[in-house]
Amino acid sequence: MDRRFMRPIGVLCILVSLPALEAGVLAAEAFFQLGDAWRASLSSAASLGAIRLFAGGGLLCAQRDNGRRLAYSGAILSIAACSIGIGALIQLVGGHGILYGVADPIAIILLLRATPPLSRLKANEHDHVQRHGAASPLMFGTALNGLRA
């Protein structure tokens, strides 16, 4: 991932995860006290997804490459726990839950997929250098091999 995009996406991950984490923890605690294990476990899974998204955002802000994978896994876990099919079916989440638990993580996944990997940017830069005639290590290696023969 290009380092220019890591911090803004990391900040977005952190900002998205905070309300989802708060809502998930409060809901899990309430359902646990009521003895509803199914809803408490789904709320806990949504909270775990928000924690992973928060940690991934922190790693992206620190420009660590493993932050992208952690943000992906947190977003996917949050989407699975709060999705319309599961969460709304048992009346676990309302409109705000679908926004924080499904829509925002989908936007983060789309942003993570839209940013080009660093290796692709370096390959494009290498092609640009070769097309415009600037010296590159590959050209020097080819010239040296021609001199040795």
TAVEN-V872566 format. One record per backbone hydrogen bond with DSSP energy under -1.0 kcal/mol. NH is the residue of the N-H (numbers start at 1). CO is the residue of the C=O. E is the energy in kcal/mol with one decimal. If there is no record, write none. Layout:
nh	co	e
NH	CO	E
NH	CO	E
This chain:
nh	co	e
2	116	-1.3
5	2	-1.4
9	5	-1.7
10	6	-2.5
11	7	-2.7
12	8	-2.0
13	9	-2.4
14	10	-2.1
15	11	-2.6
16	12	-2.3
17	13	-2.1
18	14	-1.5
21	17	-2.7
22	18	-2.3
23	19	-2.4
24	20	-2.3
25	21	-2.4
26	22	-2.2
27	23	-2.3
28	24	-2.6
29	25	-2.3
30	26	-2.1
31	27	-2.8
32	28	-2.1
33	29	-2.0
34	30	-1.5
36	31	-2.2
37	35	-1.2
40	36	-2.0
41	37	-2.4
42	38	-2.0
43	39	-2.4
44	40	-2.1
45	41	-2.2
46	42	-2.2
47	43	-2.1
48	44	-2.5
49	45	-2.3
50	46	-2.0
51	47	-2.3
52	48	-2.4
53	49	-2.2
54	50	-2.4
55	51	-2.7
56	52	-2.6
57	53	-2.2
58	54	-2.1
59	55	-2.3
60	56	-2.3
61	57	-2.3
62	58	-1.6
63	60	-1.4
64	59	-2.8
67	64	-1.1
68	65	-1.0
70	66	-1.8
71	67	-2.4
72	68	-2.3
73	69	-2.5
74	70	-2.2
75	71	-2.4
76	72	-2.6
77	73	-2.3
78	74	-2.3
79	75	-2.5
80	76	-2.5
81	77	-2.2
82	78	-2.2
87	83	-1.7
90	86	-1.5
92	87	-3.6
98	94	-1.8
99	95	-1.8
100	96	-2.9
101	97	-2.5
102	98	-1.4
103	98	-2.6
104	99	-2.4
106	102	-1.9
107	103	-2.2
108	104	-2.1
109	105	-2.5
110	106	-2.4
111	107	-2.2
112	108	-2.7
113	109	-2.2
114	110	-1.7
115	111	-1.5
121	117	-1.5
122	118	-2.2
123	119	-2.1
124	120	-2.2
125	121	-2.1
126	122	-2.3
127	123	-2.3
128	124	-2.1
129	125	-2.2
130	126	-2.1
131	127	-2.3
132	128	-1.7
134	129	-1.3
140	136	-1.9
141	137	-2.3
142	138	-2.0
143	139	-2.4
144	140	-2.5
145	141	-2.0
146	142	-1.8
147	143	-1.6
148	144	-1.8
149	145	-1.1
